[in-house]
Amino acid sequence: MVFVRRYQVYLIKEQYVSQYIGREFLFLGLFKDFMNSRGTQSRVLGRQIVYITNEIPIKALYAQFEKDLYLNSNVKLDNGIFYIKKKDKHFLYKSSARLEIRNRVIHIQSEGSYDAESIFFECIRKVSNQFLAIDLEHEVYGWLKPIKERKLI
């Protein structure tokens, strides 16, 4: 049985990043509620998501991918979708990942070990420290570039 992970990566606006450090589970709740909503509730939650997120900086991401992955033969780009397939020493697939960039969300689907998805996450985190990755199915979430909590005396 293959364990598939599906991540949604959002660029959270700076003021909400600082307000919700340590309470990222609230973002998980919002995105999970949106996924399960219909009709009016879906429109309201969708507006809230647009309000707290920025558009994905597609040009900056493509430039970072080109810089970091240019010579990586495991990476392919097909119709705007990036694919990574990593093989082990016996040439069997060890891990794979697929990345698709949309207006306000990056979708990453991966299976196998964490190697392939880590390559994508490393590139994305170099663009901004405000990216939040969420796996709604397994309720896993976190900043791609961990943000230190401010200590107020």
N, C-alpha and C positions, 0 to 999 in steps of 0.2 A: 504494500500500500504506500503510495507516494503522498507525502505531506506537503500540501500547497499553501503558501502564504500569500495573502493579498493585502498590499499596503496602499493607503491613500496618503499622499504627502501634500500638506498645505503650507503656504507661506502666511504665517500669522502676522497681523499688524503689530508693530513694535509696542504700542501702548498695552496691548492685551498679553503680549509675551511677559512683560514685567509684572502685570497684575496677577497672572495665573501661574507663576512659578510655584511648583509644589502642589498645584491643584489642577494638573493637566487632565485628570479624570473628568473634569467638567466639559472639556472639549470632546472627549470620547462620548460622553452622554449626549451632547448636542448632535454630533455626526451620526450616532447610532439612532437617535430619535428621528433625524431627517431620513435616514435610510428606510425606516419602518413607517414613515408617514405617508398620507395621501391627501389630496385635495387642498383645502385651505391651510391645514396644518403644515403641509409640505411647502406651500408658498411662503408662509411666515418663517419657518425654520430655514428655508433657502435664503431669504433676505438676511437673516441673522448671520448665516455663514458668509454671505457676500460682504456684510458689514465688518466682520472680524478678520477677513483674509484679504491679501493682496493678490493681484494677478501674478501668475508664474512668469518670471523673467526669462522667456524662452531663448532669446538671443544670448544672454549670459550663460545659460545652461549649455546650449549648443557649443559655445566657445570653450567652456570648461571641459565638456566631453571630448571635444576635438583635441584640446591640449593634453588631457590625461590619458585618453584612450586611442590616440592616433595610431600607435604602433601595436596595439593589442589585437592580435589575430582572432581572439575569442569574441570580439564585439562586431556586430553587424547592424547596419541601419537599413531598414526596408519600409518605405512609405511612411516615414516619420516615426517609426517605432524602433527602439533599440533592443537588440537581443544579445545576451551573453550565454555562452555554453562552455563550461569548464569541464575538462576531462581529467581523469586520474592517470596514473602512470601506465595503466593497462588500456588506455584510450576509451574507457567507459565514461559515460556522463556522470560527473560528480555533483554538479549543480547547474542550474540554468535560471535565467531571469529575463523578464520582458519589461520594458519601460515605455510608457506612453504619456506624453505631456498634453494636458488640456489647458484651458484658459485659467482655471483657479485650482486645479488639482493635477498631481502626477500620480499615475497608477503604476504600481510595480507588482508583478506577479512572479513568484519564485518557487522553486522546489529543489530538493536535495539539501546539500550543505549550505551554509550561509555565505559562501565565497562570492558567488555571482552577485547577489543583492548588495553585498558590502561594497563592491566596486561602484555600483550606482550611488549608494548612500554617501560614499566618500567624495564623489564628484559634486553631488548636490550640496553637501554641507560646506564646501569651499565657496559657494556662491553667497550664502547668507546663514546666519545663526538663528534665523527665525523659522526654519522649516520644522514642522511637526509631522511625524509619521504615525499612522494609526492602522492597526490591523483589527477591523471591527469584529470579524468572525471569532478571533481568539482573545479579543479585548487587551491587546498589547499596544502601547503607545509610548512615544518619547521624542525628545528633541534630537535632531540629527547631530547637532553640535551642542552638547550639554551647556546650559546656562547656569552660571553660579548665582546662588541666591544672595541678594543684598542683605547685609547684616546692619540693621538700624539699631543704634544704641539709644 
